[in-house]
Amino acid sequence: MSSVQHHELQEIADHAMASIADQLLLPQSHYIDVLLDLLVVAPSPIIRSAITDRLSEIRFVSMVATDEVRADLYGIVALSNFSDASSDELARAEEALMRDCTACVAALNAQQGPSSCSAAHAEGAQAMFADTNTQHRTSTTRSADAVDRATRRDIDCQARASEFLTELIGSPHENLLWDDTYHLQGHSQLHGRELVVIAPRDEHHQTVVLTAEDWDAIRRATTDQRRDLLDTCAIADHERLVAVMATTRTPRAS
């Protein structure tokens, strides 16, 4: 990777992180745009694979926590730093690995010597290619909770959100149904009124419960308005739920 390409990738990541500095959630479509911009300027197969994996992971969500976005961007930049620092050696290793040729890899290691810096880079590249689902996390300083978030199944996230809704209502909820496309977005009925449930991906985020009217208002709001609307409209406890259910169905947020 050239220094110019690395600089472009760094600029895209910095700009994206600056734009979400005061946000809790980022629309999936906005994050996809950022990842695609990074993909264009990332010629290294390692970085492209990491970005492609992340695009696949978010295909079933409508919103992405900005904590996740920052962790992803830091990880991609860290991979870029690695590729930029060892571009010549890594290029040869990548070529051998992309061909899936064990003889080429063996020749590369034999030529460079097992203790050389080049061999270390080749081994690092091979390890990253061995598991494309985790390479952009295991090669960076992501915390253990980020790894847990990546491996948690949708069904586990949904179960946790279901338990929260039961505690919120104070009794078993009625027919919590999960969206076929956005797997962590559920819908339930309470006294004839629809509630929208957003399941958390990790232990450091809470289940978000909103009325359908407020959820529609949040989706229509600008990026700058969404955080305030979420803070205002989220139903965090039973007392709040009782108060919300006692109001009319007119959306409280515009």
RASULZI-V287842 format. One line per field, one symbol per residue. ss: DSSP state (h for helix, s for strand, l for the rest). A space follows every 50 residues. Layout:
ss = ???
This chain:
ss = llhhhhhhhhhhhhhhhhhlllllssshhhhhhhhhhhhhllllhhhhhh hhhhhhhlllllssshhhhhhhhhhhhhhhhhhhhlhhhhhhhhhhhhll lhhhhhhhhhhhllllhhhhhhhhhhhhhhllllhhhhlllllhhhhhhh hllhhhhhhhhhhhhhhhhllllsssssllllllssssssllssssssll lllllllsssshhhhhhhhhllhhhhhhhhhhhllllhhhhhhhhhllll llll
